[in-house]
Amino acid sequence: MLTHWSKILLEIRKETGFTRSKLSKISGVGVSTIENYEKNKIEEPSIYKMEALLAAMGYELEAVQP
């Protein structure tokens, strides 16, 4: 499941043209946290942070769940 979220986050961020820095400013989630999520370095991503990141890019959490 971890790989699932890291791939989704990276793919959506690239698709929307956001840099990590821009996404961080809009979502309130730190750049290093975004990087760690994308590189699958965080064992259990915070559902609240994932929700904030996805919302900042115009997505809803429910729309990207398996």
PDB file of N, CA, C, O and CB in Angstrom:
ATOM      1  N   MET A   1       0.830  -1.197   0.000  1.00  0.00           N
ATOM      2  CA  MET A   1       0.000   0.000   0.000  1.00  0.00           C
ATOM      3  C   MET A   1       0.864   1.246   0.000  1.00  0.00           C
ATOM      4  O   MET A   1       0.476   2.267  -0.567  1.00  0.00           O
ATOM      5  CB  MET A   1      -0.939   0.006   1.206  1.00  0.00           C
ATOM      6  N   LEU A   2       2.033   1.180   0.629  1.00  0.00           N
ATOM      7  CA  LEU A   2       2.915   2.344   0.641  1.00  0.00           C
ATOM      8  C   LEU A   2       3.288   2.760  -0.763  1.00  0.00           C
ATOM      9  O   LEU A   2       3.240   3.942  -1.103  1.00  0.00           O
ATOM     10  CB  LEU A   2       4.169   2.057   1.446  1.00  0.00           C
ATOM     11  N   THR A   3       3.654   1.802  -1.567  1.00  0.00           N
ATOM     12  CA  THR A   3       4.033   2.104  -2.935  1.00  0.00           C
ATOM     13  C   THR A   3       2.866   2.763  -3.656  1.00  0.00           C
ATOM     14  O   THR A   3       3.057   3.671  -4.465  1.00  0.00           O
ATOM     15  CB  THR A   3       4.480   0.829  -3.673  1.00  0.00           C
ATOM     16  N   HIS A   4       1.685   2.312  -3.365  1.00  0.00           N
ATOM     17  CA  HIS A   4       0.480   2.877  -3.971  1.00  0.00           C
ATOM     18  C   HIS A   4       0.428   4.390  -3.755  1.00  0.00           C
ATOM     19  O   HIS A   4       0.273   5.144  -4.716  1.00  0.00           O
ATOM     20  CB  HIS A   4      -0.783   2.211  -3.387  1.00  0.00           C
ATOM     21  N   TRP A   5       0.557   4.838  -2.513  1.00  0.00           N
ATOM     22  CA  TRP A   5       0.458   6.270  -2.215  1.00  0.00           C
ATOM     23  C   TRP A   5       1.634   7.057  -2.762  1.00  0.00           C
ATOM     24  O   TRP A   5       1.459   8.179  -3.236  1.00  0.00           O
ATOM     25  CB  TRP A   5       0.361   6.484  -0.723  1.00  0.00           C
ATOM     26  N   SER A   6       2.821   6.491  -2.705  1.00  0.00           N
ATOM     27  CA  SER A   6       3.984   7.220  -3.227  1.00  0.00           C
ATOM     28  C   SER A   6       3.845   7.411  -4.735  1.00  0.00           C
ATOM     29  O   SER A   6       4.165   8.481  -5.252  1.00  0.00           O
ATOM     30  CB  SER A   6       5.301   6.468  -2.895  1.00  0.00           C
ATOM     31  N   LYS A   7       3.380   6.402  -5.434  1.00  0.00           N
ATOM     32  CA  LYS A   7       3.194   6.508  -6.882  1.00  0.00           C
ATOM     33  C   LYS A   7       2.085   7.491  -7.230  1.00  0.00           C
ATOM     34  O   LYS A   7       2.232   8.312  -8.135  1.00  0.00           O
ATOM     35  CB  LYS A   7       2.881   5.139  -7.478  1.00  0.00           C
ATOM     36  N   ILE A   8       0.986   7.402  -6.513  1.00  0.00           N
ATOM     37  CA  ILE A   8      -0.142   8.304  -6.773  1.00  0.00           C
ATOM     38  C   ILE A   8       0.278   9.751  -6.574  1.00  0.00           C
ATOM     39  O   ILE A   8       0.015  10.601  -7.425  1.00  0.00           O
ATOM     40  CB  ILE A   8      -1.334   7.967  -5.857  1.00  0.00           C
ATOM     41  N   LEU A   9       0.921  10.029  -5.469  1.00  0.00           N
ATOM     42  CA  LEU A   9       1.335  11.400  -5.177  1.00  0.00           C
ATOM     43  C   LEU A   9       2.283  11.923  -6.248  1.00  0.00           C
ATOM     44  O   LEU A   9       2.101  13.032  -6.751  1.00  0.00           O
ATOM     45  CB  LEU A   9       2.001  11.476  -3.802  1.00  0.00           C
ATOM     46  N   LEU A  10       3.274  11.149  -6.592  1.00  0.00           N
ATOM     47  CA  LEU A  10       4.248  11.575  -7.597  1.00  0.00           C
ATOM     48  C   LEU A  10       3.584  11.770  -8.963  1.00  0.00           C
ATOM     49  O   LEU A  10       3.829  12.772  -9.635  1.00  0.00           O
ATOM     50  CB  LEU A  10       5.386  10.548  -7.705  1.00  0.00           C
ATOM     51  N   GLU A  11       2.755  10.826  -9.368  1.00  0.00           N
ATOM     52  CA  GLU A  11       2.103  10.923 -10.677  1.00  0.00           C
ATOM     53  C   GLU A  11       1.183  12.138 -10.763  1.00  0.00           C
ATOM     54  O   GLU A  11       1.193  12.857 -11.763  1.00  0.00           O
ATOM     55  CB  GLU A  11       1.309   9.651 -10.964  1.00  0.00           C
ATOM     56  N   ILE A  12       0.396  12.366  -9.730  1.00  0.00           N
ATOM     57  CA  ILE A  12      -0.519  13.511  -9.746  1.00  0.00           C
ATOM     58  C   ILE A  12       0.270  14.816  -9.712  1.00  0.00           C
ATOM     59  O   ILE A  12      -0.074  15.768 -10.414  1.00  0.00           O
ATOM     60  CB  ILE A  12      -1.500  13.444  -8.551  1.00  0.00           C
ATOM     61  N   ARG A  13       1.309  14.865  -8.912  1.00  0.00           N
ATOM     62  CA  ARG A  13       2.109  16.099  -8.840  1.00  0.00           C
ATOM     63  C   ARG A  13       2.728  16.413 -10.197  1.00  0.00           C
ATOM     64  O   ARG A  13       2.701  17.562 -10.637  1.00  0.00           O
ATOM     65  CB  ARG A  13       3.217  15.972  -7.766  1.00  0.00           C
ATOM     66  N   LYS A  14       3.281  15.412 -10.859  1.00  0.00           N
ATOM     67  CA  LYS A  14       3.880  15.629 -12.179  1.00  0.00           C
ATOM     68  C   LYS A  14       2.804  16.019 -13.199  1.00  0.00           C
ATOM     69  O   LYS A  14       3.017  16.907 -14.025  1.00  0.00           O
ATOM     70  CB  LYS A  14       4.630  14.357 -12.649  1.00  0.00           C
ATOM     71  N   GLU A  15       1.660  15.355 -13.136  1.00  0.00           N
ATOM     72  CA  GLU A  15       0.561  15.617 -14.064  1.00  0.00           C
ATOM     73  C   GLU A  15       0.047  17.055 -13.933  1.00  0.00           C
ATOM     74  O   GLU A  15      -0.290  17.695 -14.929  1.00  0.00           O
ATOM     75  CB  GLU A  15      -0.583  14.627 -13.820  1.00  0.00           C
ATOM     76  N   THR A  16      -0.009  17.548 -12.705  1.00  0.00           N
ATOM     77  CA  THR A  16      -0.523  18.897 -12.471  1.00  0.00           C
ATOM     78  C   THR A  16       0.548  19.968 -12.654  1.00  0.00           C
ATOM     79  O   THR A  16       0.240  21.160 -12.663  1.00  0.00           O
ATOM     80  CB  THR A  16      -1.103  18.993 -11.075  1.00  0.00           C
ATOM     81  N   GLY A  17       1.806  19.547 -12.800  1.00  0.00           N
ATOM     82  CA  GLY A  17       2.883  20.506 -13.027  1.00  0.00           C
ATOM     83  C   GLY A  17       3.376  21.214 -11.774  1.00  0.00           C
ATOM     84  O   GLY A  17       4.055  22.237 -11.859  1.00  0.00           O
ATOM     85  N   PHE A  18       3.035  20.670 -10.612  1.00  0.00           N
ATOM     86  CA  PHE A  18       3.467  21.265  -9.353  1.00  0.00           C
ATOM     87  C   PHE A  18       4.902  20.843  -9.035  1.00  0.00           C
ATOM     88  O   PHE A  18       5.282  19.693  -9.254  1.00  0.00           O
ATOM     89  CB  PHE A  18       2.518  20.859  -8.208  1.00  0.00           C
ATOM     90  N   THR A  19       5.683  21.773  -8.522  1.00  0.00           N
ATOM     91  CA  THR A  19       6.966  21.405  -7.932  1.00  0.00           C
ATOM     92  C   THR A  19       6.679  21.030  -6.487  1.00  0.00           C
ATOM     93  O   THR A  19       5.600  21.322  -5.971  1.00  0.00           O
ATOM     94  CB  THR A  19       8.031  22.578  -8.036  1.00  0.00           C
ATOM     95  N   ARG A  20       7.616  20.398  -5.847  1.00  0.00           N
ATOM     96  CA  ARG A  20       7.419  20.077  -4.423  1.00  0.00           C
ATOM     97  C   ARG A  20       7.263  21.357  -3.617  1.00  0.00           C
ATOM     98  O   ARG A  20       6.463  21.420  -2.684  1.00  0.00           O
ATOM     99  CB  ARG A  20       8.605  19.240  -3.875  1.00  0.00           C
ATOM    100  N   SER A  21       8.026  22.370  -3.981  1.00  0.00           N
ATOM    101  CA  SER A  21       7.978  23.643  -3.264  1.00  0.00           C
ATOM    102  C   SER A  21       6.605  24.301  -3.402  1.00  0.00           C
ATOM    103  O   SER A  21       6.036  24.770  -2.417  1.00  0.00           O
ATOM    104  CB  SER A  21       9.070  24.588  -3.783  1.00  0.00           C
ATOM    105  N   LYS A  22       6.085  24.333  -4.603  1.00  0.00           N
ATOM    106  CA  LYS A  22       4.768  24.940  -4.836  1.00  0.00           C
ATOM    107  C   LYS A  22       3.688  24.160  -4.095  1.00  0.00           C
ATOM    108  O   LYS A  22       2.811  24.751  -3.465  1.00  0.00           O
ATOM    109  CB  LYS A  22       4.447  24.991  -6.350  1.00  0.00           C
ATOM    110  N   LEU A  23       3.753  22.843  -4.173  1.00  0.00           N
ATOM    111  CA  LEU A  23       2.771  22.008  -3.488  1.00  0.00           C
ATOM    112  C   LEU A  23       2.854  22.217  -1.983  1.00  0.00           C
ATOM    113  O   LEU A  23       1.829  22.244  -1.301  1.00  0.00           O
ATOM    114  CB  LEU A  23       2.984  20.525  -3.834  1.00  0.00           C
ATOM    115  N   SER A  24       4.053  22.365  -1.467  1.00  0.00           N
ATOM    116  CA  SER A  24       4.248  22.604  -0.045  1.00  0.00           C
ATOM    117  C   SER A  24       3.590  23.912   0.395  1.00  0.00           C
ATOM    118  O   SER A  24       2.911  23.962   1.420  1.00  0.00           O
ATOM    119  CB  SER A  24       5.737  22.629   0.286  1.00  0.00           C
ATOM    120  N   LYS A  25       3.796  24.952  -0.380  1.00  0.00           N
ATOM    121  CA  LYS A  25       3.218  26.259  -0.038  1.00  0.00           C
ATOM    122  C   LYS A  25       1.699  26.223  -0.042  1.00  0.00           C
ATOM    123  O   LYS A  25       1.061  26.819   0.825  1.00  0.00           O
ATOM    124  CB  LYS A  25       3.706  27.326  -1.011  1.00  0.00           C
ATOM    125  N   ILE A  26       1.117  25.529  -1.009  1.00  0.00           N
ATOM    126  CA  ILE A  26      -0.339  25.491  -1.127  1.00  0.00           C
ATOM    127  C   ILE A  26      -0.974  24.563  -0.087  1.00  0.00           C
ATOM    128  O   ILE A  26      -2.039  24.862   0.452  1.00  0.00           O
ATOM    129  CB  ILE A  26      -0.735  25.046  -2.529  1.00  0.00           C
ATOM    130  N   SER A  27      -0.319  23.449   0.186  1.00  0.00           N
ATOM    131  CA  SER A  27      -0.909  22.431   1.069  1.00  0.00           C
ATOM    132  C   SER A  27      -0.562  22.610   2.544  1.00  0.00           C
ATOM    133  O   SER A  27      -1.296  22.153   3.420  1.00  0.00           O
ATOM    134  CB  SER A  27      -0.466  21.071   0.630  1.00  0.00           C
ATOM    135  N   GLY A  28       0.567  23.282   2.814  1.00  0.00           N
ATOM    136  CA  GLY A  28       1.014  23.413   4.192  1.00  0.00           C
ATOM    137  C   GLY A  28       1.829  22.221   4.671  1.00  0.00           C
ATOM    138  O   GLY A  28       2.191  22.148   5.846  1.00  0.00           O
ATOM    139  N   VAL A  29       2.120  21.288   3.774  1.00  0.00           N
ATOM    140  CA  VAL A  29       2.925  20.113   4.104  1.00  0.00           C
ATOM    141  C   VAL A  29       4.366  20.402   3.673  1.00  0.00           C
ATOM    142  O   VAL A  29       4.597  20.903   2.573  1.00  0.00           O
ATOM    143  CB  VAL A  29       2.363  18.809   3.402  1.00  0.00           C
ATOM    144  N   GLY A  30       5.317  20.092   4.526  1.00  0.00           N
ATOM    145  CA  GLY A  30       6.712  20.406   4.258  1.00  0.00           C
ATOM    146  C   GLY A  30       7.273  19.724   3.012  1.00  0.00           C
ATOM    147  O   GLY A  30       6.867  18.618   2.656  1.00  0.00           O
ATOM    148  N   VAL A  31       8.209  20.402   2.360  1.00  0.00           N
ATOM    149  CA  VAL A  31       8.853  19.868   1.159  1.00  0.00           C
ATOM    150  C   VAL A  31       9.506  18.521   1.452  1.00  0.00           C
ATOM    151  O   VAL A  31       9.383  17.588   0.659  1.00  0.00           O
ATOM    152  CB  VAL A  31       9.900  20.861   0.620  1.00  0.00           C
ATOM    153  N   SER A  32      10.195  18.413   2.578  1.00  0.00           N
ATOM    154  CA  SER A  32      10.875  17.154   2.898  1.00  0.00           C
ATOM    155  C   SER A  32       9.874  16.023   3.137  1.00  0.00           C
ATOM    156  O   SER A  32      10.162  14.867   2.827  1.00  0.00           O
ATOM    157  CB  SER A  32      11.767  17.331   4.132  1.00  0.00           C
ATOM    158  N   THR A  33       8.717  16.343   3.680  1.00  0.00           N
ATOM    159  CA  THR A  33       7.687  15.325   3.880  1.00  0.00           C
ATOM    160  C   THR A  33       7.162  14.843   2.533  1.00  0.00           C
ATOM    161  O   THR A  33       6.973  13.644   2.328  1.00  0.00           O
ATOM    162  CB  THR A  33       6.530  15.876   4.744  1.00  0.00           C
ATOM    163  N   ILE A  34       6.928  15.777   1.618  1.00  0.00           N
ATOM    164  CA  ILE A  34       6.463  15.411   0.280  1.00  0.00           C
ATOM    165  C   ILE A  34       7.500  14.510  -0.396  1.00  0.00           C
ATOM    166  O   ILE A  34       7.154  13.484  -0.981  1.00  0.00           O
ATOM    167  CB  ILE A  34       6.197  16.683  -0.580  1.00  0.00           C
ATOM    168  N   GLU A  35       8.757  14.899  -0.311  1.00  0.00           N
ATOM    169  CA  GLU A  35       9.829  14.098  -0.907  1.00  0.00           C
ATOM    170  C   GLU A  35       9.878  12.702  -0.292  1.00  0.00           C
ATOM    171  O   GLU A  35      10.006  11.707  -1.004  1.00  0.00           O
ATOM    172  CB  GLU A  35      11.183  14.798  -0.731  1.00  0.00           C
ATOM    173  N   ASN A  36       9.778  12.638   1.026  1.00  0.00           N
ATOM    174  CA  ASN A  36       9.809  11.336   1.709  1.00  0.00           C
ATOM    175  C   ASN A  36       8.610  10.470   1.331  1.00  0.00           C
ATOM    176  O   ASN A  36       8.744   9.254   1.195  1.00  0.00           O
ATOM    177  CB  ASN A  36       9.843  11.536   3.228  1.00  0.00           C
ATOM    178  N   TYR A  37       7.445  11.085   1.160  1.00  0.00           N
ATOM    179  CA  TYR A  37       6.273  10.329   0.709  1.00  0.00           C
ATOM    180  C   TYR A  37       6.519   9.766  -0.683  1.00  0.00           C
ATOM    181  O   TYR A  37       6.276   8.586  -0.935  1.00  0.00           O
ATOM    182  CB  TYR A  37       5.009  11.220   0.714  1.00  0.00           C
ATOM    183  N   GLU A  38       7.001  10.613  -1.582  1.00  0.00           N
ATOM    184  CA  GLU A  38       7.216  10.188  -2.968  1.00  0.00           C
ATOM    185  C   GLU A  38       8.296   9.118  -3.092  1.00  0.00           C
ATOM    186  O   GLU A  38       8.230   8.265  -3.977  1.00  0.00           O
ATOM    187  CB  GLU A  38       7.587  11.382  -3.822  1.00  0.00           C
ATOM    188  N   LYS A  39       9.279   9.162  -2.214  1.00  0.00           N
ATOM    189  CA  LYS A  39      10.369   8.187  -2.262  1.00  0.00           C
ATOM    190  C   LYS A  39      10.082   6.973  -1.381  1.00  0.00           C
ATOM    191  O   LYS A  39      10.935   6.106  -1.193  1.00  0.00           O
ATOM    192  CB  LYS A  39      11.678   8.841  -1.830  1.00  0.00           C
ATOM    193  N   ASN A  40       8.851   6.932  -0.843  1.00  0.00           N
ATOM    194  CA  ASN A  40       8.414   5.789  -0.055  1.00  0.00           C
ATOM    195  C   ASN A  40       9.258   5.597   1.206  1.00  0.00           C
ATOM    196  O   ASN A  40       9.499   4.466   1.628  1.00  0.00           O
ATOM    197  CB  ASN A  40       8.461   4.535  -0.899  1.00  0.00           C
ATOM    198  N   LYS A  41       9.704   6.699   1.803  1.00  0.00           N
ATOM    199  CA  LYS A  41      10.547   6.630   2.998  1.00  0.00           C
ATOM    200  C   LYS A  41       9.750   6.717   4.302  1.00  0.00           C
ATOM    201  O   LYS A  41      10.309   6.524   5.381  1.00  0.00           O
ATOM    202  CB  LYS A  41      11.568   7.740   2.961  1.00  0.00           C
ATOM    203  N   ILE A  42       8.477   6.999   4.209  1.00  0.00           N
ATOM    204  CA  ILE A  42       7.631   7.092   5.404  1.00  0.00           C
ATOM    205  C   ILE A  42       6.713   5.879   5.416  1.00  0.00           C
ATOM    206  O   ILE A  42       5.955   5.647   4.474  1.00  0.00           O
ATOM    207  CB  ILE A  42       6.801   8.432   5.427  1.00  0.00           C
ATOM    208  N   GLU A  43       6.792   5.110   6.495  1.00  0.00           N
ATOM    209  CA  GLU A  43       6.062   3.845   6.566  1.00  0.00           C
ATOM    210  C   GLU A  43       4.553   4.003   6.466  1.00  0.00           C
ATOM    211  O   GLU A  43       3.897   3.269   5.726  1.00  0.00           O
ATOM    212  CB  GLU A  43       6.397   3.146   7.840  1.00  0.00           C
ATOM    213  N   GLU A  44       3.999   4.956   7.207  1.00  0.00           N
ATOM    214  CA  GLU A  44       2.557   5.167   7.180  1.00  0.00           C
ATOM    215  C   GLU A  44       2.275   6.642   6.943  1.00  0.00           C
ATOM    216  O   GLU A  44       2.329   7.439   7.878  1.00  0.00           O
ATOM    217  CB  GLU A  44       1.896   4.686   8.497  1.00  0.00           C
ATOM    218  N   PRO A  45       1.975   7.014   5.705  1.00  0.00           N
ATOM    219  CA  PRO A  45       1.679   8.420   5.422  1.00  0.00           C
ATOM    220  C   PRO A  45       0.474   8.894   6.227  1.00  0.00           C
ATOM    221  O   PRO A  45      -0.496   8.157   6.400  1.00  0.00           O
ATOM    222  CB  PRO A  45       1.425   8.626   3.922  1.00  0.00           C
ATOM    223  N   SER A  46       0.542  10.105   6.705  1.00  0.00           N
ATOM    224  CA  SER A  46      -0.580  10.696   7.429  1.00  0.00           C
ATOM    225  C   SER A  46      -1.741  10.891   6.469  1.00  0.00           C
ATOM    226  O   SER A  46      -1.590  11.521   5.422  1.00  0.00           O
ATOM    227  CB  SER A  46      -0.177  12.043   8.086  1.00  0.00           C
ATOM    228  N   ILE A  47      -2.889  10.356   6.823  1.00  0.00           N
ATOM    229  CA  ILE A  47      -4.067  10.491   5.975  1.00  0.00           C
ATOM    230  C   ILE A  47      -4.445  11.960   5.823  1.00  0.00           C
ATOM    231  O   ILE A  47      -4.927  12.373   4.768  1.00  0.00           O
ATOM    232  CB  ILE A  47      -5.245   9.691   6.553  1.00  0.00           C
ATOM    233  N   TYR A  48      -4.229  12.751   6.878  1.00  0.00           N
ATOM    234  CA  TYR A  48      -4.570  14.172   6.839  1.00  0.00           C
ATOM    235  C   TYR A  48      -3.633  14.941   5.912  1.00  0.00           C
ATOM    236  O   TYR A  48      -4.063  15.852   5.203  1.00  0.00           O
ATOM    237  CB  TYR A  48      -4.521  14.768   8.245  1.00  0.00           C
ATOM    238  N   LYS A  49      -2.368  14.577   5.920  1.00  0.00           N
ATOM    239  CA  LYS A  49      -1.412  15.241   5.032  1.00  0.00           C
ATOM    240  C   LYS A  49      -1.651  14.817   3.584  1.00  0.00           C
ATOM    241  O   LYS A  49      -1.574  15.645   2.676  1.00  0.00           O
ATOM    242  CB  LYS A  49       0.040  14.917   5.453  1.00  0.00           C
ATOM    243  N   MET A  50      -1.940  13.544   3.364  1.00  0.00           N
ATOM    244  CA  MET A  50      -2.235  13.089   2.013  1.00  0.00           C
ATOM    245  C   MET A  50      -3.481  13.796   1.479  1.00  0.00           C
ATOM    246  O   MET A  50      -3.538  14.191   0.315  1.00  0.00           O
ATOM    247  CB  MET A  50      -2.427  11.561   1.987  1.00  0.00           C
ATOM    248  N   GLU A  51      -4.463  13.944   2.345  1.00  0.00           N
ATOM    249  CA  GLU A  51      -5.694  14.631   1.958  1.00  0.00           C
ATOM    250  C   GLU A  51      -5.401  16.088   1.591  1.00  0.00           C
ATOM    251  O   GLU A  51      -5.932  16.597   0.604  1.00  0.00           O
ATOM    252  CB  GLU A  51      -6.733  14.564   3.099  1.00  0.00           C
ATOM    253  N   ALA A  52      -4.559  16.759   2.382  1.00  0.00           N
ATOM    254  CA  ALA A  52      -4.194  18.155   2.106  1.00  0.00           C
ATOM    255  C   ALA A  52      -3.420  18.269   0.796  1.00  0.00           C
ATOM    256  O   ALA A  52      -3.653  19.191   0.014  1.00  0.00           O
ATOM    257  CB  ALA A  52      -3.358  18.732   3.262  1.00  0.00           C
ATOM    258  N   LEU A  53      -2.503  17.337   0.556  1.00  0.00           N
ATOM    259  CA  LEU A  53      -1.711  17.360  -0.675  1.00  0.00           C
ATOM    260  C   LEU A  53      -2.602  17.156  -1.897  1.00  0.00           C
ATOM    261  O   LEU A  53      -2.498  17.890  -2.880  1.00  0.00           O
ATOM    262  CB  LEU A  53      -0.618  16.281  -0.632  1.00  0.00           C
ATOM    263  N   LEU A  54      -3.462  16.169  -1.830  1.00  0.00           N
ATOM    264  CA  LEU A  54      -4.347  15.887  -2.957  1.00  0.00           C
ATOM    265  C   LEU A  54      -5.311  17.039  -3.199  1.00  0.00           C
ATOM    266  O   LEU A  54      -5.547  17.418  -4.347  1.00  0.00           O
ATOM    267  CB  LEU A  54      -5.124  14.596  -2.713  1.00  0.00           C
ATOM    268  N   ALA A  55      -5.870  17.597  -2.134  1.00  0.00           N
ATOM    269  CA  ALA A  55      -6.799  18.717  -2.266  1.00  0.00           C
ATOM    270  C   ALA A  55      -6.115  19.921  -2.909  1.00  0.00           C
ATOM    271  O   ALA A  55      -6.720  20.617  -3.724  1.00  0.00           O
ATOM    272  CB  ALA A  55      -7.369  19.103  -0.897  1.00  0.00           C
ATOM    273  N   ALA A  56      -4.862  20.166  -2.545  1.00  0.00           N
ATOM    274  CA  ALA A  56      -4.121  21.288  -3.118  1.00  0.00           C
ATOM    275  C   ALA A  56      -3.953  21.128  -4.630  1.00  0.00           C
ATOM    276  O   ALA A  56      -3.803  22.114  -5.351  1.00  0.00           O
ATOM    277  CB  ALA A  56      -2.750  21.415  -2.446  1.00  0.00           C
ATOM    278  N   MET A  57      -3.979  19.881  -5.103  1.00  0.00           N
ATOM    279  CA  MET A  57      -3.829  19.618  -6.537  1.00  0.00           C
ATOM    280  C   MET A  57      -5.174  19.372  -7.216  1.00  0.00           C
ATOM    281  O   MET A  57      -5.223  19.023  -8.396  1.00  0.00           O
ATOM    282  CB  MET A  57      -2.915  18.418  -6.756  1.00  0.00           C
ATOM    283  N   GLY A  58      -6.268  19.555  -6.467  1.00  0.00           N
ATOM    284  CA  GLY A  58      -7.590  19.430  -7.042  1.00  0.00           C
ATOM    285  C   GLY A  58      -8.188  18.035  -7.034  1.00  0.00           C
ATOM    286  O   GLY A  58      -9.108  17.743  -7.798  1.00  0.00           O
ATOM    287  N   TYR A  59      -7.667  17.175  -6.171  1.00  0.00           N
ATOM    288  CA  TYR A  59      -8.165  15.796  -6.081  1.00  0.00           C
ATOM    289  C   TYR A  59      -8.759  15.542  -4.702  1.00  0.00           C
ATOM    290  O   TYR A  59      -8.426  16.221  -3.731  1.00  0.00           O
ATOM    291  CB  TYR A  59      -7.031  14.781  -6.372  1.00  0.00           C
ATOM    292  N   GLU A  60      -9.639  14.559  -4.635  1.00  0.00           N
ATOM    293  CA  GLU A  60     -10.203  14.135  -3.364  1.00  0.00           C
ATOM    294  C   GLU A  60      -9.616  12.778  -3.015  1.00  0.00           C
ATOM    295  O   GLU A  60      -9.380  11.948  -3.893  1.00  0.00           O
ATOM    296  CB  GLU A  60     -11.759  14.078  -3.420  1.00  0.00           C
ATOM    297  N   LEU A  61      -9.386  12.564  -1.746  1.00  0.00           N
ATOM    298  CA  LEU A  61      -8.804  11.306  -1.281  1.00  0.00           C
ATOM    299  C   LEU A  61      -9.615  10.104  -1.743  1.00  0.00           C
ATOM    300  O   LEU A  61      -9.052   9.101  -2.179  1.00  0.00           O
ATOM    301  CB  LEU A  61      -8.698  11.305   0.236  1.00  0.00           C
ATOM    302  N   GLU A  62     -10.928  10.203  -1.649  1.00  0.00           N
ATOM    303  CA  GLU A  62     -11.797   9.083  -2.020  1.00  0.00           C
ATOM    304  C   GLU A  62     -11.651   8.712  -3.502  1.00  0.00           C
ATOM    305  O   GLU A  62     -11.857   7.556  -3.873  1.00  0.00           O
ATOM    306  CB  GLU A  62     -13.257   9.429  -1.714  1.00  0.00           C
ATOM    307  N   ALA A  63     -11.303   9.668  -4.331  1.00  0.00           N
ATOM    308  CA  ALA A  63     -11.215   9.427  -5.772  1.00  0.00           C
ATOM    309  C   ALA A  63      -9.973   8.630  -6.162  1.00  0.00           C
ATOM    310  O   ALA A  63      -9.920   8.083  -7.263  1.00  0.00           O
ATOM    311  CB  ALA A  63     -11.221  10.744  -6.513  1.00  0.00           C
ATOM    312  N   VAL A  64      -8.971   8.552  -5.279  1.00  0.00           N
ATOM    313  CA  VAL A  64      -7.733   7.877  -5.641  1.00  0.00           C
ATOM    314  C   VAL A  64      -7.458   6.636  -4.809  1.00  0.00           C
ATOM    315  O   VAL A  64      -6.400   6.024  -4.953  1.00  0.00           O
ATOM    316  CB  VAL A  64      -6.591   8.823  -5.509  1.00  0.00           C
ATOM    317  N   GLN A  65      -8.379   6.255  -3.951  1.00  0.00           N
ATOM    318  CA  GLN A  65      -8.187   5.055  -3.147  1.00  0.00           C
ATOM    319  C   GLN A  65      -8.395   3.815  -4.017  1.00  0.00           C
ATOM    320  O   GLN A  65      -9.180   3.826  -4.964  1.00  0.00           O
ATOM    321  CB  GLN A  65      -9.154   5.043  -1.937  1.00  0.00           C
ATOM    322  N   PRO A  66      -7.668   2.744  -3.670  1.00  0.00           N
ATOM    323  CA  PRO A  66      -7.791   1.497  -4.458  1.00  0.00           C
ATOM    324  C   PRO A  66      -9.169   0.893  -4.366  1.00  0.00           C
ATOM    325  O   PRO A  66      -9.428  -0.149  -4.969  1.00  0.00           O
ATOM    326  CB  PRO A  66      -6.773   0.476  -3.998  1.00  0.00           C
TER     327      PRO A  66
END
